Amino acid sequence: MKKVLSVILVLAMCLSLLAACGEKEPVAETTPPTETAPSTETTAPETTPEAATTTFGLEPFAETQTLRIGFFTGSPLSYPFLFAEKLGYFDELNIDVEFVSFTGGPAMIEAYKEWDIASCGEGGLCIAMKKSAEFGLKIIDITDYEENLALFARADSPLAQDPTNPENWKGTEWVYPTGTTAQAVLVSALAQVGLTLADIKSTNSDNASSLTVFNGGTGDGLGCWNAIAFAAEDAGYVRIGDAGTLGFKAPCGTVATDEILSNNAELVEDACILFHRMVEWCYASEENMAQAAAWYLEDCENEGMLCTEDTAKRVMDWYRGPTTAEWFELFSATSPDAAGLYTARDLFQAEKDILVGLDFFIGEGKYTAEDRVSYLDSQVITDVVAMGAKARLDAAGITY
């Protein structure tokens, strides 16, 4: 467990942050705080209600609230929560945040008693759906669309020279976190040359350790993501595909326990609002993104994860988190099931995006078509937090 102790507030926030309509264009600028002269002041935007005293117009809790956040170390899908803490926004709202670190989504979901909300990738989200009734879980948000889920081969291998030749794949050993979207990307690459996982050997290793295992001589191929993927690239391994080039949509999201949603939904709404405001903050200026990369690097180093200053910058440059308006749109715009398998109602875009990964795992035999119907019938992917947050912002006249 890690608790960010510093309370650092921005010196200035442009009024356009609250006027942003969801485009990933500059919406706010801040002067990054320094260790030598931290600021303790904040300027509330004029567009917030007169009574508001916080940067984003949200009303602070009268009594201190504690929120335990399952935090995916090394993956930017979690980091806007950390940025909000670093900039002092949780403290503004009288929220005491406790970060519980993980390096894999499946393990995070299994440890559901340790957190109130948690952010993970597609593999973790699918397990959250599978365990939703047993553990009491709901998927409430989309936090990233990962493209840097990458596959690497050793530079002197036939596979690196010609990944389009199925003979170069057959019998190769792959090191990657099984049961995650790294596996889904690997299967996508295999499918393009007419092969399946049965044609290769799989060796399970979590993302944080996978490159170390590969460097030690194990395996012909490596599946990994984010900082580890860039480290593999820098080590001279050849990138032969990734989620972006293979066209695999890999959404990441936030899961909440039924208990926290029942007992303190407003606390969860505030945390998610801050998350998406921090997405906008990252996109607002080069200075903000540079500060975000520095905090990402600092956290990776604190957690013992391989990372460099250049890698941290590249990771954040690849980040694709939704803005506040985009978050609301993902949980309000509906259309028929693209696969045509579910006709009881139209689906939120968030549901459709997450189903891409679920449908892959169904094809792998890890889930069934009946599971898919059950998850949709019970609305495990729920709009309750997004629409609750939107209603509060609209009622307060706060633009987004």
Secondary structure, DSSP 8 states (H G I E B T S, - for coil): -B--------S---GGGTT--S-SS---------SSS--------TTS-TT--STTS----SS-EEEEEEEETT-TTSHHHHHHHHTTHHHHTTEEEEEEEES-HHHHHHTGGG-SEEEE-HHHHHHHHHTIIIIIEEEEEEEEE---EEEEE-TTSHHHH-TT-GGGTTT-EEEE-TTSHHHHHHHHHHHHTT--GGGSEEEE--HHHHHHHHHTT--SEEEEEHHHHHHHHHTT-EEEEEHHHHT---EEEEEEEHHHHHH-HHHHHHHHHHHHHHHHHHHH-HHHHHHHHHHHHHHHHHTT----HHHHHHHHHT-----HHHHHHHTT-EE--TTS---SS-EEHHHHHHHHHHHHHHHTTSS-HHHHHHHHHTTSB--HHHHHHHHHHHHTT---
